[in-house]
Amino acid sequence: MIAINDDIVIDEREIEERFVRASGPGGQNVNKLSTAVQIRFAAMASACLDEATKARLKRRAGRRMTADGVIVIVAQRFRTQEANRRDARSRLAALIKAATVAPKPRRPTRPSLGAKRQRLEDKKRRGQIKALRGGPAEE
């Protein structure tokens, strides 16, 4: 079980792991051992996520989500399978946790009267400075 927050817990059976050859550090072992981890999680088919979270997750995942709604995370930062496995699982949990937070709705605001006056005064002052840059007036 992977605990995302108090309400969401992902079952291990919903996550498919594959170990593949990594392209990063590893020395001579890089050509012999499969240390990179590829995690696949069918987010759109998961029963533990509600529809709003799935929609936010789809936007957040971007290229990491396939057309079928499967999130694919590849971890190959470390030299060992176990470290890469922990890294991939923590990245998946962080992605899902970020998608559980609903964005705060934006309330449109207007500039205050004082801010408008200040902006216009600054524009006048700037215009006067630019006007003084001109050459001597012709007579």
N, C-alpha and C positions, 0 to 999 in steps of 0.2 A: 504494500500500500504506500502510495506517495501522497502525503498530506499537503494540500495547497493552502488551505486556511481552515477555519473551524467547520465550515459547511461542506467543503469540497474535498473528497478523497478519491484518488484514482486507483483503480485496481491494477495490480501487476499484469493481469491477463490482457488488459487493454493495450499494453505497450509491447511492441515487437522490437527486439534488438538483433542487429546483425553486426558482426565484427568483420571489418575489411582492412586492407593494407593502407597504412597511413603514408602521407607524403612528407611529413615533417621530421622531427628529430628521431633518432633511433640507432644511428650508427650502422653496424653490419646487420642488426636485427631488422632493419626497415624492409629488407627484401625477403625475410623469412617469416615474420610474425604478423598477424592481423591485429594491430593494436587500436586502430580507429574504430569508433562505435557509431552506428547509424541507428537512431531511434525513430520508430514510426508510431504515431498515435492518431487513431481515427477520431478526431475531435468532433466532427459533425454527426457521427453515429454514437457518440458517448452519451450515456444516460445521466451521468453525474453533472453535466453542464446544462444550464438553462439556455433558452434561445437568445436572450440578450447577450449573454457571455459569449456564446458561439459567434454572434455577429461581430462583436468587438474583437474576438480572437482572430477571426478571418481578416479583419483590417490590419491588426497588429502583426500577424504572421507574414503577410506579404508573400514573397517568393517561396518561403519555407512550407507553405500549404499547397498541396496539389489540387487539381480540379475536383478530385473525389472527396476533398475535405480531410485529407490525411496530413498531419504535420510531420515533416521529416527534419530531424536535427542530426548533424554530423559533428562529432567531437574527435579531434585528432591533435589537440594541443599538447598532450602529455605522452610519455614513453610507455606507460602501462595501460593495459585494458581497463583495469579497475578505476584508475584515475580518470580516464576518458569517459567511462561509464557514469561515474559520479558527476562529472562536468556536464554531460548531456542531460542527465536527469534533472540537475539543478537548473539548467537553462530552460528546459521544458516547464518546470514548476514556476520559474520566474515569469515566463511568457504567459502562462495561464493565470497566474496571480495578478499580473498587470491588467489582463483582460477582465478580471472580475470587478475592478473598480470602475464604476460608472462615471463618465466625465461630468464635471460641474457645468451646468448650463450657463452660457454667457448672457449677461444682461447688457443690452446696448446702453451706452452712456453718452452724454453730450458734454462738450467743454463748458466750463463756467464762464460767466460774463467777464470776470477778471482775467481769465486765461485768454479770452478773445482779444480783450483790450491790449494785454501784454504782447500778444503775437503781432497785432497791427502796429504798435509802437516800435517793436523790434524791426519790422519791415520798413517803416519810415526812416528809422535811424540808419539802417543798412543802405537804403536808397540814397540818403544824403551823403554817406561816405563814398558811394560809387560816383555820385554826381561831382564831388570835389576832385575826383581823379582826372577829370578831363583837363585838357590843356587850357591855356589862357584864353579868355573870351575875346573874340574879334570885335574891333571898334568900327 
